[in-house]
Amino acid sequence: MLVTAAVCPCPPLLVPEVAAGAAPELDAARAACTDALGVLAAARPDRLLVVGPADSAGPEVYPQGTRGSFRGFGVDLDVCLGADSGAAAGPGLPYGLAVGAWLLWRTGWAETPVEGIGVGEDLPAERCAAIGRDVAARAGRVALLVLGDASACRTLKAPGYLDERAAPFDEEAGRALGSADVAALAALDAGLARELKVSGRAPWQVLAGAAEGTGLTGALLYEDAPYGVGYVAAAWS
């Protein structure tokens, strides 16, 4: 049963080594992520599922101990998903899950078993919800760390340039994530999310499926767009 969830943004710039100068404009986002993970730890879950964006529709499963790297961003930094379990060689973590692994390392998450799930922008909402329900049906107390960004079209200098639809989309997504509005998350338009370069749509809809009928409540911890990309952090408990 799902007992808690943390929602965090996952730009590689969240990692100070990647940001080259620590990107102080993201300090508030980093602090909010730490607070969200604190809510997860306080719930004392039996297992943690880390859900984030992937290049393929997926779902792609990454066992505990899967490695990730930020070498593609010119940084000699590797991460491991949870405690090192000596996982067999296989696909490395996509960037969003690598950021999640870094967040877990940064907050000292080590004891609870961890597994990663990658979901992509082409995965339909119904399939995302089904994955979430399957996750929530696992034995014991389940926690989710859900990674993803809102639109990348908030300003002229944003990666996706300025799109007038971006701010309203992000406002609704932030409201839904901050209030644990499962129905609103499930209703997010996948086509519009793709056009606005929203990496969090599919992971958020996995969360919506997992949280059905749980009665979890949400708290919005952070919402901003410092680089023209919407970042949201929230905690559900």
C-alpha positions in Angstrom: 0.0 0.0 0.0 1.2 3.5 -0.8 1.8 5.4 2.4 3.8 8.4 1.3 5.3 10.1 -1.8 7.7 12.8 -2.6 7.6 14.8 -5.9 10.9 16.4 -7.0 12.2 18.1 -10.1 15.1 16.3 -11.9 17.2 18.8 -13.9 20.9 17.6 -13.8 21.7 21.2 -12.7 20.2 20.2 -9.3 23.5 18.4 -8.8 26.1 21.2 -7.9 28.9 19.5 -9.6 27.0 19.6 -12.9 25.9 23.2 -12.3 29.6 24.4 -12.1 29.2 27.0 -9.4 26.4 25.2 -7.6 23.6 27.3 -9.3 22.5 29.1 -6.1 19.2 29.9 -7.8 18.4 26.2 -7.3 19.2 26.2 -3.5 15.5 26.5 -2.6 14.7 23.6 -4.9 17.4 21.4 -3.3 16.1 22.3 0.1 12.6 21.4 -0.8 13.7 18.0 -2.2 15.5 17.4 1.1 12.3 18.2 3.0 10.2 15.9 0.7 12.6 13.0 1.3 12.4 13.7 5.0 8.6 13.0 4.8 9.4 9.7 3.0 11.8 8.7 5.7 9.4 9.6 8.5 6.8 7.2 7.1 9.3 4.3 7.7 8.3 2.5 4.4 9.3 -1.1 3.7 10.3 -0.3 0.1 10.9 2.7 -2.1 10.0 3.0 -5.7 11.8 5.7 -7.7 9.7 6.7 -10.8 11.2 9.1 -13.3 11.3 10.0 -17.0 12.9 7.7 -19.5 13.8 7.9 -23.2 11.5 5.1 -24.2 7.9 4.7 -23.3 8.7 1.9 -20.9 8.2 0.9 -18.2 11.8 0.1 -17.7 12.8 -1.4 -14.4 16.1 -0.7 -12.7 17.1 -2.8 -9.7 18.8 -1.6 -6.6 22.4 -0.9 -7.2 22.0 0.2 -10.8 24.6 2.8 -11.7 24.0 6.2 -13.3 26.5 8.8 -14.5 26.7 12.6 -15.1 29.8 12.1 -17.4 27.6 13.1 -20.3 27.5 16.6 -18.8 31.2 16.8 -18.5 31.4 15.8 -14.8 33.3 12.9 -13.4 30.5 11.8 -11.1 28.7 8.4 -10.8 25.8 7.5 -8.7 24.1 4.3 -7.5 20.4 3.6 -7.0 20.1 3.0 -3.2 22.7 0.8 -1.5 25.2 -1.0 -3.8 23.8 -4.5 -4.2 26.2 -5.6 -6.9 23.5 -5.4 -9.5 24.4 -7.2 -12.8 25.6 -5.0 -15.6 22.7 -3.6 -17.6 21.3 -0.3 -18.8 22.4 2.6 -16.7 20.0 5.0 -15.1 18.4 7.7 -17.3 19.2 11.2 -16.2 16.0 11.7 -14.2 16.6 8.6 -12.2 20.3 9.4 -11.8 19.2 12.7 -10.2 16.9 10.7 -7.9 19.8 8.4 -7.0 21.9 11.5 -6.2 19.1 12.9 -4.0 18.9 9.6 -2.1 22.7 9.6 -1.6 22.6 13.2 -0.5 20.0 12.6 2.2 21.6 9.4 3.4 19.0 6.9 2.2 20.5 3.5 2.6 18.5 0.9 4.5 15.1 0.6 2.7 15.1 -1.5 -0.5 15.0 0.7 -3.6 13.9 0.0 -7.2 13.7 2.4 -10.2 11.0 2.6 -12.9 11.4 4.7 -16.0 8.4 5.9 -18.0 8.5 8.0 -21.1 6.3 10.7 -22.7 4.7 8.2 -25.1 3.2 6.1 -22.3 -0.6 6.6 -22.2 -2.2 7.9 -19.1 -4.2 4.7 -18.6 -1.0 2.6 -18.7 0.7 5.0 -16.2 -2.2 4.6 -13.8 -2.1 0.8 -14.2 1.6 0.8 -13.3 0.9 2.9 -10.3 -1.8 0.6 -9.1 0.5 -2.4 -9.5 3.2 -0.6 -7.4 0.7 0.3 -4.7 -0.5 -3.4 -4.5 2.9 -4.6 -3.5 3.3 -6.0 0.0 4.1 -3.8 2.9 4.4 0.0 3.2 5.3 1.5 -0.2 6.9 4.9 -0.7 7.3 6.7 -4.1 9.9 9.2 -5.1 8.5 10.7 -8.3 10.8 12.7 -10.5 10.0 15.0 -13.4 9.8 18.6 -14.6 6.9 20.7 -15.7 7.0 22.7 -19.0 10.2 23.9 -20.7 8.5 26.8 -22.4 8.0 29.4 -19.8 10.3 32.2 -21.2 11.9 33.3 -24.4 15.2 31.7 -23.3 13.7 28.4 -22.2 14.7 25.2 -23.9 11.4 25.1 -25.7 11.0 28.9 -26.2 8.0 30.7 -24.9 4.6 29.1 -25.2 1.6 30.9 -23.7 0.1 27.5 -22.8 3.0 26.6 -20.5 2.2 28.7 -17.4 -1.5 27.6 -17.2 -0.4 23.9 -17.6 2.3 24.3 -14.9 -0.1 26.1 -12.6 -2.6 23.3 -12.8 0.0 20.6 -12.4 1.5 22.4 -9.4 -1.9 22.8 -7.8 -2.7 19.1 -8.3 0.7 17.9 -7.0 0.4 20.2 -4.0 -3.1 19.1 -3.1 -2.8 15.4 -4.0 -5.5 15.8 -6.6 -5.4 12.4 -8.2 -8.2 13.1 -10.7 -6.5 16.2 -11.9 -3.2 14.5 -12.4 -4.8 11.7 -14.3 -6.5 14.2 -16.5 -3.3 16.0 -17.6 -3.2 16.1 -21.5 -0.4 13.9 -22.7 -0.3 15.5 -26.1 -0.1 19.0 -24.7 2.5 17.9 -22.2 4.7 16.5 -25.1 4.4 19.8 -26.9 5.4 21.7 -23.8 8.4 19.4 -23.1 7.0 18.2 -19.8 9.1 15.3 -18.5 7.0 14.8 -15.4 3.6 14.0 -16.9 4.0 10.2 -17.1 5.7 9.8 -13.6 3.0 12.1 -12.1 0.3 9.9 -13.6 2.0 6.8 -12.2 1.7 8.5 -8.8 -2.0 9.2 -9.5 -2.7 5.6 -10.1 -0.7 4.5 -7.0 -2.6 7.0 -4.8 -6.1 6.0 -5.8 -8.2 5.5 -2.8 -5.4 6.1 -0.3 -6.7 9.4 1.1 -3.1 10.9 1.1 -2.9 14.6 1.4 -0.4 16.9 -0.2 1.8 19.9 0.6 3.4 22.1 -2.1 7.0 22.7 -1.0 8.4 24.5 -4.1 7.3 25.9 -7.4 9.3 28.1 -9.7 10.8 28.3 -13.2 14.3 29.8 -12.8 15.5 28.8 -16.3 12.1 28.9 -18.0 11.5 25.3 -16.9 8.8 24.6 -14.3 10.1 22.8 -11.2 7.8 21.5 -8.5 8.4 19.8 -5.2 5.7 18.3 -3.0 5.2 15.8 -0.3 2.2 13.4 0.1 1.4 11.7 3.4 
